[in-house]
Amino acid sequence: MSVDGRVVGAVEGPGLMVLVGVTHDDDPAKARKLAAKLWGLRILEDEKSCSDLNAPLLVVSQFTLYGDTRKGRRPTWTAAAPGPVAEPLVDAVVHELRNLGAKVETGRFGADMKVALVNDGPITLILEF
């Protein structure tokens, strides 16, 4: 993942890219639950988890996950928490993952990030708490 042409976060080998969207009722307890679920989720090869393989996670803040396209032709992001609320909660997910022993790389909150992914799957899951 890069910002202004500079790599700010990258992982290699098996692992997870985690797009984290924060909404208005999210809180630190939900961040802890999400981190624990991500660390133990058995979706890697041979039903292994990141914790089983000590696999890295790339955590990307992604407010557009809360885009609503039900009306009109432009999405609205009113369900996304504002930056001052969202950033500490994304940071809390990263902090909790690291406390669990995970190697975590991140992007830069609020930046125009260029994200590249090689998906060994395909598998994409939505985890909501």
N, C-alpha and C positions, 0 to 999 in steps of 0.2 A: 504494500500500500504506500502511495507516495502523496506528498503535498508539495506543490511548487517544484516538481521534478526531483525531490529528495525522498528517499525511502525513510518512512517513519516507523514502520512495523512490518515484520515478515516472519513467517514460520515455514519450515520445510518438513517433508515427510508426512506421515499420517497425523492428523489433528483436526481441529474444528475452527471454522470461521463463524463467529457469533455476531450477528447483527442485533444490537440492543436498542429497542425503542422504549421510551418511558412515557407513561400517560399520567394524568393528574392524580390518580389515587395510588400510585406506586410509592413504596416506602422502603427503608433499609431492611425490614424483615423479608420482603419479597426479593430484594437483591441477594440476601443470604440463601434463600430457597433456590433461586435461579442458579447461583454459583454451584451449590451442592448437586443440583440436578445435572448441570452441564458436565461437571467433573466425573460423575458416576454413570452417565447415560451410555448404555452399551450399544453403540451404533457403528463402531469401527469394525474392521475386518475381524472375523471369527467372534463376533459379539463381544468385543473388548471395549472398554471405556478409555477415556483419556487417563484416568487414574491407573488403570491396569498397565497401560503402555508408557506412562509418563509423557503422553503426547501433548504438544503445545496447543494453545488456543489463541486465535487472533480476534480480539474484541473491537468491534466497530460501533460507534454511536450512530444511530440511524433513525432520526425522527420521522422520516418518510414512511416508515412501517405503519404509522397511524394516518396515512392519507385516506381520505374519504372521497370516493368518486361517484357516489350515488346520485348526485345532482350535477347538472351542467357538464361542461367539458374540461373543467380545471379542478384538480383535487384541492381539498381544504385540509389543513393540518390542525384543526382546532382540538382534536383529541390528544395531540402530542403535548407533553409538558414543556413549558418554556425552558430555555437554556439554564437559568439559575436553579431550577428545580431538577432538571434532567442530568446535568453534568455530575453533580455529587452522587447520584444514584448509579450512573454508569461506572464512575470511579469505585463505588462500593462493590459492584459486581467483580471488578478487576481485583480489588483488595481481598475480597472473600476467596476468590479463586487462588490467589497467591498464598493466602493463609492455609489453604488445603494442600498446598505443595505444587500447584500448577505453574508451568512456565507460560506467561501471558505476555503477548505483544499487543500494542494498541495503536490506534490512529491518533488524530488530533481533534479534539472535540470542536465542532462547528466549522472545521476547515473543509475546503473543496478537495476531497480525497479521491484519488484514482485507485480503485481497488481491483486487483486481479485475482482470479480463483481458478484452480484446477480442481474440478469436482470429480471425485472418484465415487461414482454412484450411478445415477443421481439419487440423492436423498436431500430433502429440505424439510425441516420440521418447524412448527410454530409452538413455542412453549409459553403459556400464559399463566400468570400467578395472580 
